[in-house]
Amino acid sequence: MAMDKIAALAEGEEQVAAYDEKLAHEVLKVVNDHFPKQLTMVQLKHELNPEPSDETLLLALDALLVQKLIEGPHMRSGFQNDLHHMALVRITAAGRDYLQRDSQPNKPQVQYGDQYINLGHVGSVGPNSTGTVNVGNTVWQQIKSEVDLNILANELGRLRIALQQSSTTREDAKQIGIVAEAEEAAESGDGGKTISLLSKATKGVWEVAERIGTDIAAKVIVEASKG
């Protein structure tokens, strides 16, 4: 778990305050509640109960920043371990993913490429597993509350352009066509068709989606691939 890694990072470092894993988790939940807005340090402190000391909060923020679960400028002011009150912090896509996984600890993992991703029901897990056929309307009904088709269509457009820039083979062209059709289906509001099309996307398409930061498209491709 990400928080276990955070705790390990804190060990061995000379700190005035002790690392508080529970506080780090609470910080992540607070910034998630305000996403996509950024929070100042004063706003963040006031929403934590009990309100932590600057030193304790700084250590939690440092750990979350190292794990890329939040984003923001350097939190310390001058040579003191005081909060820079005007610094802004916001949760990252990785942070939101962590909270989603943490809220559903029994949800199985599906492997796509070299990574395991927690994204819903699958029939089997681990290397070389194929899972259960679960695409189209069935999968869309499961994930539609988490996916805005307008945002997905926008990300698929970005993904299509990125694929076109690196296309060299007929298979590449075929994959671009699949993404383009899925983009059109998403624009028209047809979630089931979008999923069915993206079930034909290859690992290479998913890797490009991850690389260019189209997180929703990458996740939907993983969901569709479970078939």
BASE-600106 format. One record per residue: residue number from 0; residue in one letter; x, y, z of N, C-alpha, C in turn. Coordinates in Angstrom, 3 decimals, decimal comma, always signed. Layout:
NUM_A_X_Y_Z_X_Y_Z_X_Y_Z;
...
END
This chain:
0_M_+0,837_-1,196_+0,000_+0,000_+0,000_+0,000_+0,870_+1,243_+0,000;
1_A_+0,369_+2,297_-0,619_+1,141_+3,533_-0,717_+1,484_+4,094_+0,638;
2_M_+0,560_+4,038_+1,588_+0,815_+4,603_+2,902_+1,892_+3,827_+3,652;
3_D_+2,007_+2,526_+3,390_+3,080_+1,743_+3,994_+4,429_+2,241_+3,495;
4_K_+4,493_+2,589_+2,193_+5,730_+3,119_+1,628_+6,072_+4,466_+2,248;
5_I_+5,030_+5,260_+2,477_+5,246_+6,562_+3,088_+5,851_+6,397_+4,465;
6_A_+5,315_+5,444_+5,244_+5,834_+5,215_+6,579_+7,297_+4,781_+6,529;
7_A_+7,627_+3,944_+5,536_+9,009_+3,480_+5,404_+9,942_+4,633_+5,055;
8_L_+9,462_+5,560_+4,235_+10,280_+6,707_+3,856_+10,594_+7,586_+5,049;
9_A_+9,660_+7,633_+5,997_+9,848_+8,492_+7,155_+10,831_+7,906_+8,155;
10_E_+11,028_+6,595_+8,137_+11,922_+5,954_+9,083_+13,369_+6,355_+8,812;
11_G_+14,094_+6,563_+9,850_+15,506_+6,860_+9,702_+15,808_+8,316_+9,493;
12_E_+14,785_+9,165_+9,283_+15,014_+10,583_+9,105_+14,843_+11,274_+10,447;
13_E_+15,737_+12,191_+10,734_+15,674_+12,890_+11,997_+14,601_+13,960_+11,915;
14_Q_+13,535_+13,768_+12,663_+12,410_+14,687_+12,638_+12,068_+15,082_+14,072;
15_V_+11,677_+16,323_+14,245_+11,234_+16,766_+15,559_+9,903_+16,112_+15,887;
16_A_+9,021_+16,062_+14,918_+7,715_+15,444_+15,108_+7,729_+14,040_+14,534;
17_A_+6,874_+13,183_+15,080_+6,768_+11,813_+14,586_+5,833_+11,772_+13,383;
18_Y_+6,132_+10,901_+12,438_+5,271_+10,741_+11,271_+3,942_+10,136_+11,702;
19_D_+2,858_+10,721_+11,254_+1,514_+10,285_+11,618_+0,804_+9,800_+10,360;
20_E_+0,758_+8,477_+10,185_+0,147_+7,904_+8,989_-1,341_+8,229_+8,901;
21_K_-2,015_+8,207_+10,048_-3,443_+8,521_+10,059_-3,679_+9,963_+9,607;
22_L_-2,821_+10,868_+10,057_-2,947_+12,265_+9,647_-2,741_+12,399_+8,140;
23_A_-1,737_+11,700_+7,597_-1,486_+11,760_+6,154_-2,716_+11,317_+5,375;
24_H_-3,372_+10,275_+5,879_-4,577_+9,785_+5,212_-5,698_+10,813_+5,308;
25_E_-5,834_+11,458_+6,455_-6,867_+12,475_+6,623_-6,606_+13,686_+5,713;
26_V_-5,329_+14,063_+5,593_-4,962_+15,162_+4,693_-5,392_+14,821_+3,272;
27_L_-5,121_+13,594_+2,859_-5,476_+13,177_+1,499_-6,983_+13,245_+1,288;
28_K_-7,755_+12,847_+2,287_-9,208_+12,893_+2,156_-9,716_+14,333_+2,082;
29_V_-9,118_+15,223_+2,879_-9,552_+16,618_+2,874_-9,284_+17,263_+1,516;
30_V_-8,073_+17,075_+0,984_-7,770_+17,700_-0,304_-8,596_+17,075_-1,422;
31_N_-8,955_+15,803_-1,269_-9,812_+15,159_-2,262_-11,213_+15,762_-2,234;
32_D_-11,703_+16,082_-1,036_-13,037_+16,674_-0,913_-13,125_+18,014_-1,639;
33_H_-11,989_+18,696_-1,782_-11,992_+20,019_-2,413_-11,527_+19,981_-3,876;
34_F_-11,154_+18,796_-4,382_-10,681_+18,680_-5,756_-11,747_+19,185_-6,723;
35_P_-11,419_+19,952_-7,782_-10,063_+20,290_-8,241_-9,485_+21,574_-7,645;
36_K_-10,174_+22,168_-6,665_-9,644_+23,380_-6,049_-8,382_+23,073_-5,249;
37_Q_-7,531_+24,086_-5,112_-6,359_+23,982_-4,265_-6,685_+24,540_-2,887;
38_L_-5,975_+24,052_-1,881_-6,166_+24,524_-0,512_-4,905_+25,215_-0,021;
39_T_-5,088_+26,306_+0,723_-3,939_+26,910_+1,405_-3,665_+26,090_+2,651;
40_M_-2,491_+26,286_+3,229_-2,150_+25,559_+4,437_-3,077_+25,912_+5,599;
41_V_-3,483_+27,164_+5,668_-4,397_+27,578_+6,730_-5,734_+26,857_+6,580;
42_Q_-6,266_+26,816_+5,360_-7,530_+26,123_+5,126_-7,412_+24,642_+5,468;
43_L_-6,306_+24,034_+5,072_-6,100_+22,619_+5,334_-6,053_+22,338_+6,833;
44_K_-5,283_+23,124_+7,566_-5,169_+22,918_+9,017_-6,517_+23,041_+9,700;
45_H_-7,319_+24,022_+9,291_-8,598_+24,267_+9,946_-9,589_+23,131_+9,712;
46_E_-9,411_+22,384_+8,637_-10,344_+21,297_+8,340_-9,933_+19,974_+8,977;
47_L_-8,770_+19,938_+9,596_-8,313_+18,723_+10,274_-8,689_+18,799_+11,747;
48_N_-9,215_+17,719_+12,260_-9,663_+17,693_+13,655_-9,161_+16,411_+14,337;
49_P_-8,289_+16,577_+15,353_-7,795_+17,830_+15,923_-6,785_+18,498_+14,997;
50_E_-6,671_+19,803_+15,108_-5,756_+20,558_+14,266_-4,315_+20,197_+14,612;
51_P_-3,519_+19,728_+13,647_-2,148_+19,271_+13,942_-1,182_+20,443_+14,088;
52_S_-0,025_+20,155_+14,655_+1,036_+21,157_+14,705_+1,619_+21,336_+13,306;
53_D_+2,297_+22,447_+13,076_+2,922_+22,681_+11,778_+3,912_+21,577_+11,452;
54_E_+4,717_+21,177_+12,407_+5,753_+20,172_+12,153_+5,149_+18,837_+11,757;
55_T_+4,104_+18,419_+12,477_+3,469_+17,138_+12,166_+2,813_+17,169_+10,795;
56_L_+2,148_+18,280_+10,485_+1,496_+18,407_+9,185_+2,518_+18,454_+8,057;
57_L_+3,630_+19,142_+8,285_+4,678_+19,218_+7,269_+5,227_+17,841_+6,927;
58_L_+5,438_+17,021_+7,942_+5,980_+15,681_+7,689_+4,987_+14,849_+6,885;
59_A_+3,700_+14,959_+7,205_+2,676_+14,240_+6,442_+2,638_+14,726_+4,994;
60_L_+2,724_+16,049_+4,812_+2,715_+16,616_+3,465_+3,953_+16,199_+2,678;
61_D_+5,117_+16,208_+3,331_+6,350_+15,783_+2,670_+6,218_+14,358_+2,149;
62_A_+5,674_+13,481_+2,982_+5,532_+12,075_+2,601_+4,559_+11,927_+1,436;
63_L_+3,444_+12,650_+1,491_+2,470_+12,583_+0,398_+3,039_+13,127_-0,903;
64_L_+3,870_+14,168_-0,802_+4,516_+14,731_-1,991_+5,501_+13,745_-2,601;
65_V_+6,273_+13,070_-1,737_+7,246_+12,084_-2,227_+6,546_+10,983_-3,007;
66_Q_+5,385_+10,570_-2,524_+4,637_+9,505_-3,187_+3,794_+10,012_-4,355;
67_K_+3,831_+11,350_-4,597_+3,094_+11,985_-5,691_+1,585_+11,798_-5,550;
68_L_+1,118_+11,729_-4,286_-0,310_+11,645_-4,022_-0,936_+13,029_-3,939;
69_I_-0,098_+14,060_-3,703_-0,545_+15,446_-3,758_+0,467_+16,234_-4,569;
70_E_+0,082_+17,443_-4,948_+1,007_+18,317_-5,658_+0,927_+19,708_-5,051;
71_G_+2,058_+20,410_-5,048_+2,094_+21,753_-4,502_+3,527_+22,231_-4,413;
72_P_+3,733_+23,505_-4,097_+5,086_+24,061_-3,983_+5,755_+23,619_-2,690;
73_H_+6,993_+24,023_-2,511_+7,709_+23,728_-1,274_+6,923_+24,296_-0,106;
74_M_+6,711_+23,491_+0,921_+5,803_+23,871_+1,989_+6,446_+24,665_+3,120;
75_R_+7,779_+24,731_+3,147_+8,439_+25,336_+4,297_+8,875_+26,765_+3,981;
76_S_+8,842_+27,630_+4,982_+9,207_+29,028_+4,775_+10,519_+29,340_+5,480;
77_G_+11,430_+29,998_+4,755_+12,716_+30,380_+5,349_+13,503_+29,171_+5,796;
78_F_+14,173_+29,315_+6,949_+14,969_+28,212_+7,481_+14,222_+27,490_+8,596;
79_Q_+12,965_+27,845_+8,791_+12,187_+27,260_+9,871_+11,246_+26,192_+9,325;
80_N_+10,852_+25,287_+10,205_+9,872_+24,285_+9,815_+8,466_+24,812_+10,057;
81_D_+8,212_+26,000_+9,517_+6,895_+26,613_+9,629_+6,191_+26,483_+8,291;
82_L_+4,884_+26,343_+8,355_+4,120_+26,254_+7,122_+4,151_+27,576_+6,373;
83_H_+4,313_+27,495_+5,081_+4,174_+28,670_+4,231_+2,670_+28,833_+4,003;
84_H_+2,062_+29,791_+4,677_+0,609_+29,877_+4,742_-0,061_+30,085_+3,391;
85_M_+0,670_+30,602_+2,423_+0,053_+30,851_+1,127_+0,305_+29,704_+0,147;
86_A_+1,046_+28,688_+0,581_+1,298_+27,546_-0,303_-0,021_+26,832_-0,585;
87_L_-0,166_+26,328_-1,794_-1,385_+25,652_-2,206_-1,109_+24,183_-2,442;
88_V_-2,064_+23,341_-2,113_-1,900_+21,906_-2,288_-3,156_+21,336_-2,925;
89_R_-2,968_+20,324_-3,774_-4,097_+19,683_-4,453_-3,774_+18,211_-4,633;
90_I_-4,789_+17,378_-4,583_-4,600_+15,944_-4,761_-4,295_+15,636_-6,223;
91_T_-3,489_+14,611_-6,470_-3,158_+14,184_-7,828_-4,066_+13,031_-8,255;
92_A_-3,947_+12,639_-9,512_-4,714_+11,483_-9,989_-4,318_+10,235_-9,216;
93_A_-3,023_+10,107_-8,896_-2,566_+8,953_-8,121_-3,175_+8,962_-6,732;
94_G_-3,315_+10,145_-6,147_-3,921_+10,250_-4,829_-5,383_+9,845_-4,839;
95_R_-6,098_+10,256_-5,861_-7,515_+9,890_-5,971_-7,668_+8,387_-6,202;
96_D_-6,764_+7,821_-6,993_-6,783_+6,378_-7,202_-6,531_+5,635_-5,897;
97_Y_-5,573_+6,149_-5,113_-5,267_+5,508_-3,830_-6,491_+5,488_-2,923;
98_L_-7,189_+6,621_-2,817_-8,363_+6,686_-1,958_-9,467_+5,761_-2,452;
99_Q_-9,607_+5,661_-3,771_-10,629_+4,772_-4,310_-10,313_+3,315_-3,974;
100_R_-9,056_+2,933_-4,120_-8,662_+1,563_-3,770_-8,823_+1,311_-2,288;
101_D_-8,452_+2,312_-1,484_-8,512_+2,156_-0,040_-9,943_+2,003_+0,453;
102_S_-10,898_+2,630_-0,249_-12,295_+2,541_+0,156_-12,922_+1,215_-0,241;
103_Q_-12,245_+0,461_-1,124_-12,742_-0,843_-1,556_-11,610_-1,856_-1,452;
104_P_-11,174_-2,181_-0,216_-9,983_-3,021_-0,027_-10,115_-4,440_-0,551;
105_N_-11,338_-4,924_-0,736_-11,514_-6,297_-1,199_-11,659_-6,401_-2,712;
106_K_-11,561_-5,248_-3,389_-11,692_-5,268_-4,846_-10,451_-5,905_-5,457;
107_P_-10,605_-6,906_-6,326_-9,451_-7,589_-6,906_-8,681_-6,722_-7,872;
108_Q_-7,475_-7,163_-8,207_-6,622_-6,426_-9,123_-6,588_-7,110_-10,476;
109_V_-6,472_-6,315_-11,539_-6,294_-6,861_-12,873_-4,944_-6,389_-13,393;
110_Q_-4,215_-7,292_-14,021_-2,917_-6,912_-14,550_-3,062_-6,457_-15,988;
111_Y_-2,486_-5,298_-16,284_-2,422_-4,814_-17,664_-0,982_-4,426_-17,894;
112_G_-0,296_-5,177_-18,755_+1,137_-4,926_-18,918_+1,859_-5,383_-17,673;
113_D_+2,716_-4,508_-17,136_+3,505_-4,844_-15,970_+2,877_-4,334_-14,683;
114_Q_+1,681_-3,753_-14,761_+1,095_-3,141_-13,584_-0,199_-3,829_-13,191;
115_Y_-0,460_-3,841_-11,883_-1,728_-4,306_-11,357_-2,575_-3,083_-11,053;
116_I_-3,802_-3,071_-11,509_-4,660_-1,912_-11,328_-5,985_-2,368_-10,730;
117_N_-6,422_-1,710_-9,661_-7,692_-2,039_-9,022_-8,811_-1,280_-9,707;
118_L_-9,589_-1,972_-10,517_-10,644_-1,257_-11,247_-11,889_-2,120_-11,452;
119_G_-12,310_-2,810_-10,429_-13,588_-3,487_-10,550_-13,501_-4,996_-10,637;
120_H_-14,624_-5,637_-10,960_-14,734_-7,096_-10,943_-14,005_-7,734_-12,113;
121_V_-13,245_-8,769_-11,819_-12,607_-9,571_-12,857_-12,758_-11,031_-12,486;
122_G_-12,643_-11,912_-13,475_-12,805_-13,323_-13,213_-11,549_-13,979_-12,694;
123_S_-10,379_-13,478_-13,084_-9,116_-14,021_-12,610_-8,097_-12,911_-12,612;
124_V_-7,065_-13,077_-11,812_-6,074_-12,018_-11,677_-4,677_-12,593_-11,762;
125_G_-3,687_-11,692_-11,977_-2,296_-12,099_-11,992_-1,773_-12,273_-13,395;
126_P_-0,464_-12,561_-13,524_+0,149_-12,715_-14,843_-0,537_-13,799_-15,665;
127_N_-0,725_-13,507_-16,959_-1,287_-14,445_-17,926_-2,765_-14,732_-17,704;
128_S_-3,427_-14,035_-16,759_-4,854_-14,235_-16,568_-5,619_-13,404_-17,586;
129_T_-6,770_-13,910_-18,000_-7,542_-13,210_-19,008_-8,813_-12,598_-18,455;
130_G_-9,291_-13,067_-17,309_-10,483_-12,495_-16,711_-11,747_-13,010_-17,369;
131_T_-12,857_-12,395_-17,012_-14,162_-12,790_-17,521_-14,615_-11,830_-18,607;
132_V_-15,280_-12,348_-19,642_-15,803_-11,481_-20,681_-16,825_-10,540_-20,048;
133_N_-16,523_-9,267_-20,083_-17,365_-8,317_-19,366_-17,184_-6,942_-19,996;
134_V_-17,745_-6,785_-21,207_-17,539_-5,545_-21,946_-18,871_-4,938_-22,335;
135_G_-18,796_-3,832_-23,089_-19,996_-3,217_-23,605_-20,910_-2,671_-22,524;
136_N_-22,197_-2,915_-22,696_-23,186_-2,335_-21,801_-23,048_-2,798_-20,364;
137_T_-22,640_-4,055_-20,160_-22,500_-4,577_-18,801_-21,439_-3,801_-18,038;
138_V_-20,265_-3,641_-18,649_-19,193_-2,897_-17,997_-19,587_-1,437_-17,837;
139_W_-20,235_-0,873_-18,859_-20,614_+0,535_-18,776_-21,551_+0,790_-17,599;
140_Q_-22,477_-0,115_-17,345_-23,374_+0,048_-16,214_-22,614_+0,056_-14,894;
141_Q_-21,495_-0,648_-14,853_-20,711_-0,729_-13,626_-19,882_+0,525_-13,375;
142_I_-19,454_+1,199_-14,432_-18,510_+2,312_-14,263_-19,072_+3,673_-14,642;
143_K_-20,309_+3,721_-15,140_-20,804_+4,983_-15,696_-20,894_+6,096_-14,655;
144_S_-21,062_+5,731_-13,374_-21,134_+6,772_-12,343_-19,776_+7,418_-12,094;
145_E_-18,708_+6,767_-12,571_-17,355_+7,264_-12,346_-16,745_+7,909_-13,588;
146_V_-17,443_+7,827_-14,727_-16,859_+8,288_-15,989_-17,762_+9,317_-16,649;
147_D_-17,213_+10,490_-16,912_-17,910_+11,528_-17,670_-17,552_+11,325_-19,143;
148_L_-18,542_+10,994_-19,959_-18,274_+10,686_-21,360_-17,692_+11,874_-22,122;
149_N_-18,059_+13,085_-21,740_-17,496_+14,259_-22,414_-15,997_+14,367_-22,158;
150_I_-15,606_+14,131_-20,895_-14,178_+14,163_-20,554_-13,460_+13,006_-21,230;
151_L_-14,095_+11,827_-21,229_-13,490_+10,660_-21,877_-13,283_+10,923_-23,362;
152_A_-14,273_+11,522_-24,031_-14,149_+11,817_-25,459_-12,981_+12,762_-25,707;
153_N_-12,829_+13,746_-24,842_-11,717_+14,699_-24,976_-10,383_+13,977_-24,832;
154_E_-10,284_+13,094_-23,838_-9,033_+12,366_-23,629_-8,749_+11,390_-24,771;
155_L_-9,781_+10,770_-25,302_-9,580_+9,865_-26,446_-9,110_+10,646_-27,668;
156_G_-9,559_+11,889_-27,796_-9,068_+12,728_-28,885_-7,581_+13,010_-28,740;
157_R_-7,165_+13,318_-27,524_-5,740_+13,541_-27,256_-4,944_+12,262_-27,495;
158_L_-5,530_+11,134_-27,082_-4,850_+9,852_-27,279_-4,719_+9,539_-28,765;
159_R_-5,758_+9,795_-29,521_-5,714_+9,548_-30,974_-4,594_+10,353_-31,634;
160_I_-4,481_+11,623_-31,274_-3,440_+12,479_-31,853_-2,056_+11,964_-31,485;
161_A_-1,884_+11,543_-30,221_-0,585_+11,014_-29,783_-0,236_+9,738_-30,541;
162_L_-1,222_+8,885_-30,775_-0,982_+7,643_-31,525_-0,617_+7,951_-32,973;
163_Q_-1,264_+8,949_-33,555_-0,964_+9,324_-34,938_+0,474_+9,808_-35,084;
164_Q_+0,976_+10,469_-34,059_+2,332_+11,017_-34,120_+3,402_+9,933_-34,099;
165_S_+3,055_+8,754_-33,569_+4,053_+7,682_-33,485_+3,695_+6,469_-34,336;
166_S_+2,685_+6,602_-35,184_+2,219_+5,480_-35,991_+3,218_+5,126_-37,097;
167_T_+3,536_+3,828_-37,195_+4,461_+3,364_-38,232_+3,973_+2,109_-38,963;
168_T_+3,008_+1,409_-38,399_+2,572_+0,141_-38,979_+1,071_+0,140_-39,256;
169_R_+0,622_-0,874_-39,976_-0,804_-1,011_-40,240_-1,572_-1,299_-38,958;
170_E_-0,958_-2,036_-38,037_-1,601_-2,298_-36,749_-1,784_-1,002_-35,966;
171_D_-0,778_-0,123_-36,053_-0,904_+1,192_-35,410_-2,107_+1,944_-35,974;
172_A_-2,241_+1,898_-37,298_-3,353_+2,596_-37,949_-4,696_+2,006_-37,517;
173_K_-4,719_+0,695_-37,370_-5,939_+0,021_-36,925_-6,324_+0,484_-35,521;
174_Q_-5,335_+0,581_-34,645_-5,610_+1,018_-33,283_-6,082_+2,474_-33,235;
175_I_-5,512_+3,296_-34,113_-5,958_+4,693_-34,190_-7,427_+4,742_-34,593;
176_G_-7,808_+3,876_-35,532_-9,198_+3,817_-35,968_-10,135_+3,406_-34,829;
177_I_-9,690_+2,443_-34,023_-10,491_+1,987_-32,880_-10,700_+3,134_-31,896;
178_V_-9,620_+3,849_-31,597_-9,710_+4,965_-30,657_-10,594_+6,071_-31,217;
179_A_-10,477_+6,326_-32,522_-11,298_+7,358_-33,155_-12,787_+7,000_-33,084;
180_E_-13,113_+5,723_-33,332_-14,507_+5,293_-33,241_-15,017_+5,401_-31,813;
181_A_-14,154_+5,021_-30,854_-14,541_+5,119_-29,444_-14,759_+6,576_-29,046;
182_E_-13,933_+7,460_-29,587_-14,085_+8,894_-29,335_-15,448_+9,381_-29,827;
183_E_-15,831_+8,969_-31,032_-17,117_+9,372_-31,592_-18,276_+8,808_-30,763;
184_A_-18,129_+7,548_-30,320_-19,178_+6,928_-29,515_-19,346_+7,665_-28,188;
185_A_-18,234_+8,049_-27,580_-18,292_+8,792_-26,318_-18,934_+10,157_-26,530;
186_E_-18,598_+10,815_-27,636_-19,187_+12,128_-27,944_-20,697_+12,031_-28,132;
187_S_-21,152_+10,910_-28,668_-22,585_+10,726_-28,905_-23,318_+10,215_-27,670;
188_G_-22,570_+9,943_-26,577_-23,188_+9,498_-25,332_-23,437_+8,012_-25,237;
189_D_-22,827_+7,223_-26,115_-23,024_+5,768_-26,118_-21,886_+5,093_-25,352;
190_G_-22,086_+4,939_-24,038_-21,044_+4,343_-23,208_-20,778_+2,888_-23,524;
191_G_-21,841_+2,123_-23,799_-21,669_+0,703_-24,098_-20,830_+0,475_-25,340;
192_K_-21,100_+1,251_-26,387_-20,331_+1,119_-27,627_-18,882_+1,550_-27,407;
193_T_-18,695_+2,589_-26,606_-17,333_+3,053_-26,311_-16,522_+1,941_-25,662;
194_I_-17,128_+1,268_-24,684_-16,443_+0,169_-23,994_-16,151_-0,968_-24,958;
195_S_-17,139_-1,331_-25,775_-16,944_-2,428_-26,727_-15,778_-2,154_-27,670;
196_L_-15,679_-0,925_-28,146_-14,580_-0,563_-29,041_-13,242_-0,601_-28,320;
197_L_-13,204_-0,057_-27,116_-11,932_-0,001_-26,390_-11,483_-1,375_-25,890;
198_S_-12,383_-2,368_-25,902_-11,970_-3,727_-25,538_-10,992_-4,294_-26,569;
199_K_-10,927_-3,652_-27,767_-10,020_-4,106_-28,819_-8,675_-3,377_-28,785;
200_A_-8,555_-2,420_-27,859_-7,298_-1,665_-27,759_-6,186_-2,542_-27,216;
201_T_-4,978_-2,328_-27,694_-3,835_-3,128_-27,276_-3,137_-2,510_-26,062;
202_K_-2,213_-3,274_-25,508_-1,399_-2,784_-24,400_-0,664_-1,499_-24,796;
203_G_-0,221_-1,425_-26,050_+0,504_-0,246_-26,508_-0,336_+1,016_-26,435;
204_V_-1,630_+0,891_-26,734_-2,527_+2,040_-26,651_-2,657_+2,488_-25,202;
205_W_-2,838_+1,516_-24,312_-2,932_+1,828_-22,885_-1,667_+2,521_-22,389;
206_E_-0,503_+2,033_-22,826_+0,766_+2,626_-22,391_+0,875_+4,086_-22,832;
207_V_+0,427_+4,386_-24,052_+0,452_+5,770_-24,525_-0,506_+6,622_-23,695;
208_A_-1,685_+6,073_-23,397_-2,657_+6,799_-22,584_-2,077_+7,140_-21,216;
209_E_-1,365_+6,204_-20,620_-0,707_+6,442_-19,334_+0,374_+7,503_-19,470;
210_R_+1,158_+7,409_-20,529_+2,307_+8,307_-20,704_+1,886_+9,750_-20,889;
211_I_+0,802_+9,990_-21,616_+0,408_+11,373_-21,899_-0,547_+11,933_-20,847;
212_G_-0,868_+11,132_-19,831_-1,678_+11,636_-18,730_-3,177_+11,621_-18,951;
213_T_-3,661_+10,822_-19,917_-5,109_+10,684_-20,103_-5,587_+9,552_-19,186;
214_D_-5,702_+9,885_-17,907_-5,944_+8,878_-16,875_-7,289_+8,175_-17,022;
215_I_-8,333_+8,931_-17,358_-9,650_+8,316_-17,477_-9,677_+7,343_-18,650;
216_A_-9,094_+7,750_-19,773_-9,041_+6,856_-20,936_-8,271_+5,583_-20,603;
217_A_-7,155_+5,728_-19,885_-6,350_+4,560_-19,513_-7,152_+3,602_-18,645;
218_K_-7,896_+4,145_-17,688_-8,680_+3,308_-16,787_-9,815_+2,597_-17,535;
219_V_-10,462_+3,325_-18,436_-11,560_+2,716_-19,176_-11,038_+1,608_-20,097;
220_I_-9,854_+1,797_-20,662_-9,253_+0,754_-21,491_-8,993_-0,494_-20,665;
221_V_-8,532_-0,305_-19,428_-8,305_-1,452_-18,545_-9,631_-2,162_-18,257;
222_E_-10,675_-1,386_-17,941_-11,979_-1,987_-17,681_-12,446_-2,787_-18,890;
223_A_-12,322_-2,192_-20,069_-12,791_-2,863_-21,289_-11,975_-4,124_-21,587;
224_S_-10,689_-4,104_-21,203_-9,797_-5,226_-21,512_-10,094_-6,471_-20,701;
225_K_-10,948_-6,354_-19,690_-11,217_-7,506_-18,826_-11,943_-8,613_-19,556;
226_G_-12,507_-8,278_-20,720_-13,126_-9,336_-21,511_-12,093_-10,131_-22,260;
END
